[in-house]
Protein backbone atom coordinates (compact mmCIF):
# COMPACT_ATOMS: atom_id res chain seq x y z
CA UNK A 1 0.00 0.00 0.00
CA UNK A 2 2.81 2.42 0.91
CA UNK A 3 4.49 1.78 -2.46
CA UNK A 4 1.34 2.69 -4.38
CA UNK A 5 0.81 5.85 -2.35
CA UNK A 6 4.43 6.86 -2.88
CA UNK A 7 4.17 6.34 -6.66
CA UNK A 8 0.93 8.34 -6.89
CA UNK A 9 2.42 11.21 -4.86
CA UNK A 10 5.64 11.19 -6.88
CA UNK A 11 3.71 11.33 -10.15
CA UNK A 12 1.58 14.20 -8.90
CA UNK A 13 4.59 16.18 -7.67
CA UNK A 14 6.85 15.58 -10.65
CA UNK A 15 4.27 16.01 -13.37
CA UNK A 16 3.03 12.57 -14.23
CA UNK A 17 -0.56 13.78 -14.13
CA UNK A 18 -1.56 16.53 -16.51
CA UNK A 19 -5.34 16.39 -16.26
CA UNK A 20 -7.23 19.35 -14.83
CA UNK A 21 -7.21 17.94 -11.28
CA UNK A 22 -3.41 17.97 -11.36
CA UNK A 23 -2.88 20.86 -13.74
CA UNK A 24 0.44 22.67 -13.86
CA UNK A 25 1.07 26.35 -13.26
CA UNK A 26 0.01 28.43 -16.27
CA UNK A 27 3.51 29.89 -16.67
CA UNK A 28 6.59 27.66 -16.63
CA UNK A 29 9.17 28.93 -14.15
CA UNK A 30 11.33 25.94 -13.37
CA UNK A 31 11.97 24.53 -9.93
CA UNK A 32 14.35 27.00 -8.34
CA UNK A 33 12.90 30.45 -9.02
CA UNK A 34 9.80 32.25 -10.26
CA UNK A 35 11.36 33.60 -13.46
CA UNK A 36 9.27 33.05 -16.57
CA UNK A 37 11.16 31.64 -19.56
CA UNK A 38 14.39 31.30 -17.63
CA UNK A 39 14.67 35.04 -16.99
CA UNK A 40 14.87 35.93 -20.68
CA UNK A 41 13.24 39.11 -22.00
CA UNK A 42 10.17 37.97 -23.93
CA UNK A 43 9.77 41.36 -25.68
CA UNK A 44 13.33 41.26 -27.01
CA UNK A 45 12.61 38.19 -29.16
CA UNK A 46 10.28 40.41 -31.19
CA UNK A 47 12.52 43.49 -31.23
CA UNK A 48 15.98 42.11 -31.96
CA UNK A 49 15.19 38.53 -32.94
CA UNK A 50 17.56 37.31 -30.22
CA UNK A 51 17.21 35.41 -26.97
CA UNK A 52 18.42 37.94 -24.38
CA UNK A 53 18.55 37.55 -20.62
CA UNK A 54 16.62 40.18 -18.69
CA UNK A 55 17.84 42.15 -15.69
CA UNK A 56 16.59 42.00 -12.11
CA UNK A 57 16.08 45.79 -12.02
CA UNK A 58 13.41 45.41 -14.73
CA UNK A 59 11.24 42.76 -13.11
CA UNK A 60 7.46 42.53 -13.32
CA UNK A 61 5.18 39.99 -11.65
CA UNK A 62 2.46 38.70 -13.97
CA UNK A 63 0.32 35.53 -13.77
CA UNK A 64 2.31 34.24 -10.80
CA UNK A 65 5.69 34.55 -12.48
CA UNK A 66 8.48 37.10 -12.55
CA UNK A 67 9.22 38.46 -16.02
CA UNK A 68 12.62 40.05 -16.55
CA UNK A 69 13.40 42.63 -19.22
CA UNK A 70 16.52 44.37 -20.49
CA UNK A 71 14.99 47.84 -20.27
CA UNK A 72 12.15 49.89 -18.88
CA UNK A 73 10.84 50.28 -22.44
CA UNK A 74 10.55 46.51 -22.90
CA UNK A 75 8.88 46.13 -19.51
CA UNK A 76 6.40 48.89 -20.40
CA UNK A 77 5.64 47.24 -23.75
CA UNK A 78 4.90 43.97 -21.98
CA UNK A 79 2.70 45.70 -19.39
CA UNK A 80 0.70 47.32 -22.18
CA UNK A 81 0.13 44.09 -24.13
CA UNK A 82 1.31 40.93 -22.34
CA UNK A 83 -0.69 38.65 -24.65
CA UNK A 84 1.31 40.03 -27.58
CA UNK A 85 4.68 39.13 -26.06
CA UNK A 86 4.11 36.12 -23.82
CA UNK A 87 5.34 32.83 -25.19
CA UNK A 88 2.55 30.50 -26.16
CA UNK A 89 1.56 27.81 -23.68
CA UNK A 90 3.09 29.75 -20.80
CA UNK A 91 6.60 29.03 -21.99
CA UNK A 92 6.23 25.25 -21.92
CA UNK A 93 7.57 23.31 -24.90
CA UNK A 94 5.14 23.73 -27.81
CA UNK A 95 5.72 20.19 -29.12
CA UNK A 96 5.11 18.62 -25.70
CA UNK A 97 1.96 20.68 -25.22
CA UNK A 98 0.63 19.39 -28.56
CA UNK A 99 0.95 15.93 -27.04
CA UNK A 100 -0.95 16.99 -23.91
CA UNK A 101 2.14 17.14 -21.72
CA UNK A 102 4.28 19.79 -20.16
CA UNK A 103 8.01 20.02 -20.59
CA UNK A 104 10.42 22.82 -19.89
CA UNK A 105 11.43 24.88 -22.85
CA UNK A 106 14.89 26.18 -23.58
CA UNK A 107 14.68 29.96 -24.07
CA UNK A 108 17.44 29.66 -26.68
CA UNK A 109 15.29 27.31 -28.83
CA UNK A 110 12.40 29.38 -30.15
CA UNK A 111 10.51 30.56 -33.20
CA UNK A 112 8.03 33.34 -33.93
CA UNK A 113 5.15 32.08 -36.07
CA UNK A 114 2.35 34.42 -37.15
CA UNK A 115 3.44 36.98 -34.57
CA UNK A 116 3.49 34.51 -31.65
CA UNK A 117 6.47 33.19 -29.72
CA UNK A 118 6.87 29.40 -29.40
CA UNK A 119 9.58 27.59 -27.46
CA UNK A 120 10.85 24.03 -27.54
CA UNK A 121 12.77 21.73 -25.23
CA UNK A 122 15.80 21.26 -27.50
CA UNK A 123 16.84 21.36 -31.17
CA UNK A 124 15.76 17.78 -31.81
CA UNK A 125 12.28 18.45 -30.47
CA UNK A 126 12.10 21.69 -32.41
CA UNK A 127 12.88 19.73 -35.58
CA UNK A 128 9.92 17.44 -34.88
CA UNK A 129 7.69 20.45 -34.18
CA UNK A 130 8.79 22.17 -37.39
CA UNK A 131 7.68 19.14 -39.43
CA UNK A 132 4.04 20.23 -38.90
CA UNK A 133 3.93 23.59 -37.13
CA UNK A 134 0.27 24.36 -37.99
CA UNK A 135 -0.87 20.91 -36.88
CA UNK A 136 1.07 21.03 -33.63
CA UNK A 137 -0.16 24.56 -32.88
CA UNK A 138 -3.76 23.46 -33.42
CA UNK A 139 -3.31 20.49 -31.08
CA UNK A 140 -1.44 22.51 -28.43
CA UNK A 141 -4.07 25.27 -28.53
CA UNK A 142 -6.66 22.64 -27.60
CA UNK A 143 -4.56 20.97 -24.91
CA UNK A 144 -3.09 23.99 -23.10
CA UNK A 145 -6.31 25.04 -21.28
CA UNK A 146 -6.82 21.54 -19.86
CA UNK A 147 -3.16 20.82 -19.16
CA UNK A 148 -2.43 23.89 -17.05
CA UNK A 149 -4.46 25.68 -14.39
CA UNK A 150 -5.45 28.96 -16.05
CA UNK A 151 -7.37 29.99 -12.93
CA UNK A 152 -4.11 30.72 -11.06
Buried (B, 14 or more C-beta within 10 A) or exposed (E): EEEEEEEEEEEEEEEEBBEEEBBBBBBBBBEEEBBBBBBBBBBBBBBEEEBBBBBEEBBBEEBBBBBBBBBEEBBEBBEEEBEBBBBBBBBBBBBBBBBBBBBBBBBEBBBEEEEBBBBBBBEEBBEEBEEEBEEBBEBBEEBBEEBBBBEE
